[in-house]
Amino acid sequence: MAFARRTFILGGHITPFIGKKHPDFIWKRHPDFGTRENPTLEDTISKAVNGALEATGVDAEAVERAWIGNFVGELFSNQGHLGAAVVGSNPGLLYKPVMRVEAACASGGLAFASAVESIQAGTDVALAVGAEVQSTASARVGGDYLARAAHYRRERQLDDFTFPAVFARRVKAYREAYDLSWEDLARVSVKAYGNANKNPLAHMTAVKMDLATATECGGANPCFLSNEEFSPYMRMSDCSQVSDGGAAMIVVSEAGLKRLGKSESDAIEVTGLSFATGNLYVDDDPLRMNTTVAAAQRLYADTGLTTSDIQVAEVHDCFTITELLMYEALGFADNGTGAQLVRDGRTDITGDLPVNTGGGLVGFGHPVGATGVKQVLEIFRQMKGLCGDYQMAKRPEVGLTANMGGNDKTVVLGTFRNL
């Protein structure tokens, strides 16, 4: 979209992303099981919202409008009506207009997009929130809940774990069409875990992954699908994490910056936004992510940016194959050549195009509604030198986010400039 008003991210807050294998997650094998409980959805929203207000020094009363991205609060937490839950997190938000938005795994991206569009329409101070708690159900029940991001009636029967099967189908097609080895996918996983190991907020911060383990199917890294056709094409290490967590950020206009007593150097500027939606009822080419391609073409046309301008990116890696397909859909690599970027180390933190520096969905975790907001804040944190042990050696000047819902059915892209 073309911007009528300058738009800025003033900062925000990311809660720890937790789940099984995280040291602070309480489950049956944890020594505190039975004496402590994990944060609820209500806790998570409150911590994200109030953390963002504190981090930016913004009073809740100054917020004019807010959005929260959440996918399946009704199923995992028996709670809908989450706009009112945002208001319940801080008395200063009482009677503000707050809305929940949903687009499966792009729900957080949609909250971000809504805030940006609101700034264009005249709002000066907006709040974008994303939150999800997914640890309240077993893996199989949770898999059924998350399958609602696909066309449930048509695709649910693929496997108990519908989405891993959907993307295993992409892996199968890609391997049949191109030169893709199991080691190529393993490198994506190892990169993600290695970055997460340096990130104290990451779900897999304490879990190591080596190339031999990530390449193997079996033992500590099983192929877990029951669908015999697709099972060989999806390892546990290829998957994003089922995480609990939240993120929230303050989005402002130029007038909003001044009203809050902030300068441009406190913020990063949103230079582009592109939002595209595909057809839920149709299976697209498994070798392409055409909705992402359409969104990217609009983004580059609107901003005048080219892929060579991007210095850091947060892309949706619900599975390792998705990251490679994102490289290609965004124009970072030609079709069938995404793995070469990883082989050459170009997308490492030390490369010329660092991608998912905090671990991405595979390493940082994937609380579905929070991911799109977290991605934007990760760009902010890299640009402002706030990433600690995983900080890039040179702070980037131009960044990109790509948040995807379902099987490339909803895509929200953003570009950003350091100030």
C-alpha positions in Angstrom: 0.0 0.0 0.0 1.1 3.6 -0.6 1.5 5.5 2.7 -0.2 8.9 3.2 1.4 9.3 6.6 4.8 8.3 8.0 4.4 5.3 10.4 6.8 4.1 13.1 7.4 1.2 15.5 8.3 2.7 18.9 9.2 -0.7 20.4 7.4 -3.2 22.5 7.8 -6.4 24.5 8.1 -10.1 23.8 7.3 -12.6 26.5 9.4 -15.7 26.8 8.1 -18.3 24.3 7.8 -21.5 26.2 6.6 -25.1 25.8 8.0 -28.6 26.2 11.8 -28.7 26.5 11.9 -25.1 27.8 13.4 -25.0 31.3 10.6 -22.8 32.6 7.7 -24.8 31.2 5.8 -26.9 33.8 4.9 -30.4 32.6 4.8 -33.8 34.1 8.6 -34.3 34.2 9.3 -30.9 35.6 10.3 -30.7 39.3 7.6 -28.0 39.9 4.8 -30.0 38.4 1.8 -29.8 40.7 3.1 -26.7 42.6 3.3 -24.1 39.8 1.3 -23.6 36.6 2.2 -22.1 33.2 0.9 -18.6 32.3 -2.7 -18.6 31.1 -3.8 -16.7 27.9 -5.0 -13.9 30.2 -1.5 -13.8 31.9 0.2 -13.8 28.5 -1.9 -10.9 27.1 -1.3 -8.8 30.2 2.4 -9.4 30.3 2.8 -8.5 26.6 0.6 -5.4 26.8 2.1 -4.0 30.0 5.6 -4.9 29.0 5.2 -2.9 25.7 3.8 0.1 27.6 6.7 0.0 30.1 9.4 -0.6 27.4 8.3 2.4 25.4 7.3 4.7 28.3 3.8 5.1 26.9 0.8 5.5 29.2 -2.1 3.2 28.4 -4.3 6.3 28.3 -2.3 7.6 25.2 -3.3 4.5 23.2 -6.2 5.4 20.8 -6.9 2.0 19.2 -5.6 -1.5 19.6 -5.8 -4.9 17.9 -5.0 -8.4 19.1 -4.1 -11.3 16.8 -5.2 -14.8 18.1 -6.1 -17.9 16.3 -7.8 -20.5 18.5 -8.3 -19.0 22.0 -11.7 -20.6 22.1 -10.3 -24.1 21.7 -7.0 -24.1 23.7 -8.2 -21.6 26.4 -12.0 -21.7 26.2 -11.8 -17.9 25.7 -12.9 -15.6 22.9 -13.7 -11.9 22.9 -10.1 -11.1 23.3 -10.4 -7.4 22.5 -12.0 -7.0 25.9 -9.2 -9.1 27.4 -6.7 -6.6 26.2 -8.7 -3.9 27.9 -8.8 -6.0 31.0 -5.0 -6.1 31.1 -4.7 -2.4 32.0 -7.3 0.1 33.4 -6.0 2.8 31.2 -7.4 1.0 28.1 -10.9 1.0 29.4 -13.5 2.0 26.7 -10.8 2.2 24.0 -11.8 0.6 20.7 -10.0 -2.8 20.6 -10.6 -5.5 18.1 -9.5 -9.1 17.7 -8.3 -10.2 14.3 -7.7 -13.8 13.0 -5.8 -15.2 10.0 -4.4 -18.5 11.4 -0.6 -18.1 11.8 -0.8 -14.6 10.3 -3.1 -13.3 13.0 -0.3 -11.3 14.6 0.7 -9.9 11.2 -2.9 -8.9 10.7 -2.9 -7.0 14.0 0.3 -5.2 12.8 -1.3 -4.4 9.4 -4.5 -3.2 11.1 -2.5 -0.8 13.3 -0.5 0.5 10.3 -3.7 1.1 8.3 -5.2 2.9 11.3 -2.3 5.3 11.4 -2.9 6.0 7.7 -6.5 6.8 8.5 -5.6 9.3 11.2 -4.8 7.4 14.4 -1.6 8.7 16.1 -1.0 6.0 18.8 -2.0 2.4 18.3 -1.2 -0.9 20.0 -0.8 -4.2 18.2 -0.8 -7.4 20.3 -0.4 -11.1 19.5 -0.9 -14.0 21.9 -1.5 -17.7 21.9 -1.4 -20.5 24.6 -1.3 -24.0 23.0 0.0 -26.2 25.8 -3.4 -26.9 27.3 -4.2 -29.8 25.0 -2.4 -33.0 24.0 -0.3 -33.0 20.8 -3.0 -34.9 18.9 -5.9 -32.8 20.1 -3.8 -29.6 19.5 -3.1 -30.9 16.0 -6.8 -31.1 15.4 -7.3 -27.6 16.6 -4.6 -26.2 14.4 -5.9 -28.1 11.4 -8.6 -25.4 11.2 -6.0 -23.2 9.5 -6.4 -25.6 6.6 -9.7 -26.4 4.8 -10.8 -28.7 7.6 -13.5 -30.6 5.7 -11.1 -31.4 2.8 -7.7 -31.7 4.4 -8.2 -32.9 8.0 -8.0 -36.6 7.0 -4.5 -36.3 5.7 -3.0 -37.1 9.1 -3.6 -36.7 12.8 -1.0 -33.9 12.4 -2.5 -32.2 9.4 -0.1 -29.3 8.9 3.1 -31.3 9.0 1.5 -33.6 6.4 0.5 -30.6 4.2 4.1 -29.4 4.2 5.6 -32.9 3.9 3.7 -33.0 0.6 5.6 -29.9 -0.4 8.9 -31.5 0.6 8.1 -34.6 -1.5 7.3 -32.5 -4.5 10.3 -30.3 -4.1 12.7 -33.2 -3.7 11.2 -34.8 -6.8 11.7 -31.6 -8.8 14.9 -30.1 -7.5 18.3 -30.9 -6.0 17.3 -30.9 -2.3 19.0 -33.2 0.2 18.0 -34.1 3.7 21.1 -32.3 4.8 19.8 -29.1 3.2 16.7 -29.1 5.4 18.8 -30.1 8.4 21.0 -27.0 7.9 17.9 -24.8 8.2 17.0 -26.5 11.5 20.6 -26.3 12.8 20.7 -22.5 12.0 17.4 -22.0 13.8 18.4 -23.9 16.9 21.9 -22.3 16.9 20.3 -18.8 16.9 17.8 -19.8 19.5 20.6 -21.0 21.8 21.8 -17.4 22.0 18.3 -16.0 22.6 17.0 -16.2 26.2 13.4 -15.6 25.0 13.4 -18.6 22.7 11.5 -21.8 23.3 14.5 -23.9 22.3 17.1 -21.8 24.0 18.4 -24.8 26.0 18.1 -27.5 23.3 21.0 -28.3 20.9 20.6 -29.5 17.4 23.5 -30.9 15.3 23.6 -31.6 11.6 23.8 -35.4 12.0 20.7 -35.6 14.2 18.7 -33.2 12.1 19.5 -35.2 8.9 18.5 -38.5 10.4 14.9 -39.9 10.4 14.5 -41.9 13.6 15.8 -42.2 17.1 15.9 -38.7 18.7 14.5 -37.2 15.5 11.5 -39.3 14.4 9.4 -39.1 11.2 6.2 -39.0 13.2 3.4 -38.9 10.6 1.0 -41.8 10.2 0.4 -41.0 6.5 2.7 -43.5 4.9 3.2 -41.5 1.7 4.3 -38.3 3.5 5.9 -39.7 6.7 9.4 -40.0 5.2 9.4 -36.3 4.3 8.9 -34.7 7.8 11.2 -35.0 10.7 10.6 -33.6 14.2 13.5 -31.2 13.6 11.8 -29.7 10.6 8.9 -28.4 12.6 8.2 -25.2 14.4 7.4 -25.4 18.1 4.0 -25.6 19.8 4.6 -22.6 22.1 2.9 -20.3 24.5 3.7 -16.7 24.4 2.8 -13.1 23.5 4.2 -9.9 22.0 2.9 -6.3 21.8 4.2 -3.1 20.2 3.4 0.5 19.9 2.7 1.9 16.4 2.6 5.7 16.0 2.4 8.5 13.5 4.9 11.4 13.3 2.4 13.4 15.4 2.2 10.5 17.8 6.0 10.5 18.3 5.9 14.2 19.1 2.9 13.8 21.4 4.7 11.1 23.4 7.9 13.1 23.6 9.9 10.7 21.5 12.3 11.3 18.6 12.7 9.4 15.4 15.9 7.8 16.7 13.8 6.0 19.3 11.8 4.3 16.5 12.1 2.5 13.2 10.0 3.5 10.3 7.5 1.2 8.5 8.2 1.8 4.8 6.0 -0.8 3.3 3.0 -3.1 4.0 1.6 -5.7 1.7 -1.3 -8.0 2.6 -2.6 -10.8 0.3 -5.1 -13.7 0.7 -5.3 -16.9 -1.3 -8.2 -19.4 -1.8 -8.7 -21.7 1.1 -10.5 -24.3 -1.0 -7.7 -24.8 -3.6 -4.4 -26.5 -3.4 -1.8 -24.4 -5.1 1.5 -25.5 -6.8 3.4 -27.3 -4.0 6.7 -25.9 -5.4 5.6 -22.2 -5.1 4.0 -19.9 -2.5 2.0 -17.8 -4.9 0.2 -15.7 -2.3 3.6 -14.7 -0.9 4.8 -14.0 -4.4 1.9 -11.7 -5.1 2.4 -9.9 -1.8 6.1 -9.5 -2.4 5.6 -8.1 -5.9 3.2 -5.4 -4.5 5.6 -4.6 -1.7 8.6 -4.0 -4.0 6.5 -2.0 -6.4 5.1 0.2 -3.7 8.4 0.8 -1.9 10.9 0.8 -4.7 13.0 -1.7 -2.8 14.8 -4.6 -4.3 16.0 -7.8 -2.7 19.5 -6.5 -2.6 18.4 -3.7 -0.3 17.3 -6.1 2.5 19.8 -6.5 5.3 17.8 -8.6 7.7 14.6 -10.6 7.4 12.2 -12.5 9.6 10.4 -15.0 7.5 7.7 -17.6 8.3 9.4 -21.0 8.9 6.6 -23.1 10.2 8.6 -26.0 8.7 12.2 -25.9 7.3 10.9 -26.3 3.7 8.8 -23.2 4.3 11.9 -21.1 4.9 13.4 -22.2 1.6 10.1 -21.5 -0.2 10.0 -18.1 1.4 13.5 -17.3 0.1 12.2 -18.1 -3.4 8.8 -16.4 -3.1 10.4 -13.2 -1.8 12.9 -13.1 -4.6 16.0 -13.9 -2.5 16.7 -17.0 -4.6 15.4 -18.4 -7.9 12.9 -21.3 -7.8 14.6 -24.5 -6.7 17.7 -22.8 -5.4 16.7 -21.6 -1.9 18.9 -24.2 -0.2 22.0 -22.7 -1.7 21.6 -19.6 0.4 21.9 -21.8 3.5 24.7 -23.9 2.1 26.7 -20.7 1.5 26.0 -19.3 4.9 24.4 -16.2 3.5 21.4 -16.4 5.9 23.5 -16.9 9.0 23.8 -14.0 11.4 27.2 -13.4 9.9 26.0 -13.6 6.3 25.0 -10.8 4.0 21.3 -11.6 4.5 20.6 -12.8 8.0 17.3 -14.5 8.3 15.4 -15.4 11.6 18.3 -14.3 13.8 16.5 -15.1 17.0 15.6 -18.6 15.9 12.5 -18.2 13.8 9.5 -20.4 14.4 11.6 -23.5 14.5 13.9 -22.2 17.3 12.3 -19.2 18.8 8.9 -20.9 18.9 5.5 -20.4 17.3 2.7 -19.2 19.6 0.5 -18.8 16.6 -1.2 -15.4 17.2 2.1 -13.8 18.5 4.4 -14.6 15.7 3.6 -11.7 13.3 4.1 -9.2 16.1 7.3 -10.8 17.3 8.8 -10.7 13.8 8.4 -6.9 13.7 9.9 -6.5 17.1 12.8 -8.7 16.2 13.6 -6.3 13.3 13.3 -3.4 15.8 15.6 -5.1 18.3 18.3 -5.8 15.6 18.1 -2.3 14.3 18.4 -0.8 17.8 21.2 -3.2 19.0 19.1 -4.9 21.6 19.6 -8.6 20.7 22.5 -9.4 23.0 24.4 -12.5 22.1 22.6 -12.8 18.7 23.1 -9.2 17.7 24.3 -8.7 14.2 27.8 -7.2 14.0 26.5 -4.2 12.1 23.0 -2.8 12.8 20.8 -3.2 9.7 19.3 -0.2 8.0 16.6 -2.0 6.0 14.6 -5.1 7.1 11.7 -7.2 6.0 9.1 -9.4 7.7 7.0 -12.2 6.1 4.2 -13.7 8.2 2.0 -16.4 6.7 -1.3 -18.0 7.7 -2.1 -21.6 6.8 -0.6 -23.1 3.7 0.3 -19.8 2.0 -3.3 -18.6 2.3 -2.8 -15.3 4.2 0.4 -13.3 3.9 1.4 -10.0 5.6 4.7 -8.5 4.6 6.4 -5.4 6.0 9.5 -3.4 5.3 11.3 -1.2 7.8 14.1 1.5 8.0 16.3 2.2 10.9 16.4 5.8 12.0 
